[in-house]
């Protein structure tokens, strides 16, 4: 089919071959392979966009010898193919095909020469409302189960506090015994935030599950509800760790510290997400030069804030509580 080894490597998603050709031997293969077109007029970049693997796409894009705007026999550039492969329905989290489209636009890739309205009507996938409604119904049940479980656990934790309560013979009988510890306040704030976020998630899911509502409103409700559920899970994790620390620190401090270290495994998904963001933005930095450095810093900062904003809220509330306590004293 007129393909080079680079076409085949992309089709088979062989990252080692692509890394060797595009990074270590880029000058050797620059003129002979990088922009060669097969019998359909597709370059390796065209095929990478169709495959939709960001790890295969990045090595080609960061190589400055790769031309972005060559058209295949149908007059389509890689950017055209990315528009055609983007999903039309609800999306939560990073979608690889949407990310590829954004990266192509960021590098200045162009579309082919055609009437944009005809291309949109004939080539861009349209939203199938019946299929999308079924997806929303299924997703609502899954996210709803998680939100209800988190709300239930957070509600129970609020009335079974670590350390128990003072006896009735105490002047403050019935109050928590560990109320003076900073970790206790973190536990309370994190647990409250987890319950509120999960309750908001359940409310949004209720609206998303109503079939008579506009499909796009249902889509938005589902996406926000899933985000709130993730944030409530992170808050509940903080409440669990600090609650465990409260009861263990006086007698087994090393075990309490070890529990903090083990709890870091809960952020494995964040590490994976940041690695994807870093790889894509670092690719832009190598292709566009120093003028793209701000994108890398911004992308990582936005990702971290999006994932860890509950901890920022917890720290802010804790700071206000300490300030108010100092003022009252």
VENVENPE-V620490 format. One record per residue. N is the residue number from 0. PHI is phi in whole degrees, 0 to 359 (999 if undefined). NEAR is the number of other ideal C-beta (glycine too) atoms within 10 Angstrom. Layout:
N PHI NEAR
N PHI NEAR
This chain:
0 999 8
1 75 11
2 267 18
3 267 18
4 299 13
5 289 26
6 303 21
7 292 14
8 299 24
9 292 29
10 298 15
11 271 11
12 57 13
13 269 16
14 293 15
15 296 8
16 293 16
17 296 22
18 297 15
19 296 15
20 285 24
21 270 24
22 250 12
23 274 10
24 233 12
25 297 18
26 289 9
27 297 10
28 260 19
29 302 16
30 277 10
31 267 10
32 233 19
33 307 21
34 245 16
35 291 17
36 249 18
37 277 17
38 296 9
39 269 13
40 85 15
41 273 27
42 273 27
43 298 30
44 292 26
45 304 24
46 292 22
47 298 29
48 294 30
49 294 17
50 295 17
51 76 17
52 250 15
53 296 19
54 286 15
55 278 21
56 291 26
57 299 25
58 301 24
59 292 24
60 292 25
61 285 21
62 277 21
63 288 13
64 283 14
65 283 22
66 276 13
67 271 18
68 244 15
69 290 18
70 257 19
71 275 18
72 293 11
73 265 13
74 77 13
75 255 23
76 271 24
77 305 32
78 294 21
79 299 25
80 295 25
81 291 26
82 298 21
83 289 17
84 263 18
85 288 16
86 290 11
87 264 12
88 268 15
89 292 20
90 226 13
91 235 15
92 83 10
93 288 14
94 261 13
95 298 16
96 291 18
97 294 14
98 295 17
99 298 26
100 298 21
101 295 12
102 292 20
103 297 25
104 295 14
105 296 17
106 274 16
107 88 11
108 298 20
109 245 14
110 272 19
111 286 16
112 267 8
113 193 14
114 283 9
115 296 8
116 292 8
117 293 9
118 298 17
119 297 11
120 289 10
121 262 10
122 247 14
123 282 13
124 300 12
125 262 8
126 286 13
127 269 13
128 297 13
129 293 7
130 294 11
131 294 17
132 298 15
133 293 11
134 297 14
135 295 22
136 299 14
137 294 10
138 294 20
139 300 22
140 295 11
141 292 11
142 295 24
143 298 20
144 299 12
145 297 17
146 296 25
147 294 16
148 297 14
149 295 23
150 298 22
151 295 12
152 295 17
153 295 23
154 296 14
155 293 10
156 294 21
157 293 15
158 245 6
159 234 9
160 291 19
161 297 20
162 91 16
163 76 11
164 237 16
165 289 15
166 290 9
167 293 7
168 281 6
169 278 11
170 294 6
171 249 10
172 303 10
173 91 9
174 268 11
175 297 18
176 285 17
177 258 18
178 296 14
179 279 8
180 273 18
181 297 12
182 298 18
183 293 20
184 293 19
185 298 23
186 302 28
187 295 22
188 294 22
189 295 28
190 293 24
191 297 17
192 297 23
193 299 28
194 293 22
195 295 15
196 295 27
197 291 28
198 295 18
199 297 18
200 299 27
201 297 18
202 298 14
203 296 25
204 294 26
205 297 13
206 293 16
207 295 25
208 275 18
209 279 12
210 293 9
211 282 5
212 284 13
213 301 10
214 299 17
215 287 12
216 293 12
217 294 25
218 298 21
219 297 15
220 299 23
221 294 24
222 296 18
223 295 17
224 296 29
225 295 23
226 296 17
227 294 24
228 296 26
229 299 20
230 294 23
231 293 25
232 294 18
233 293 22
234 295 26
235 295 24
236 298 17
237 297 21
238 298 26
239 297 19
240 295 21
241 287 26
242 295 23
243 294 18
244 297 22
245 302 22
246 275 15
247 264 17
248 306 15
249 295 11
250 242 8
251 214 12
252 295 11
253 297 9
254 294 12
255 296 19
256 294 13
257 298 12
258 296 16
259 298 12
260 296 8
261 294 10
262 296 16
263 297 10
264 296 8
265 293 14
266 261 15
267 299 9
268 293 11
269 291 15
270 299 11
271 298 11
272 293 17
273 294 16
274 297 11
275 294 17
276 296 18
277 297 15
278 299 15
279 291 26
280 288 20
281 293 16
282 300 23
283 297 21
284 297 18
285 288 14
286 277 19
287 266 16
288 90 10
289 297 7
290 293 9
291 256 17
292 297 13
293 294 11
294 295 16
295 297 17
296 296 10
297 295 11
298 297 17
299 293 14
300 297 10
301 296 11
302 297 17
303 295 15
304 296 10
305 296 13
306 269 17
307 248 14
308 300 12
309 299 23
310 289 17
311 294 11
312 297 16
313 299 23
314 295 12
315 294 11
316 295 17
317 298 16
318 296 10
319 296 10
320 297 15
321 294 12
322 298 10
323 296 10
324 295 10
325 296 8
326 293 7
327 292 6
328 284 5
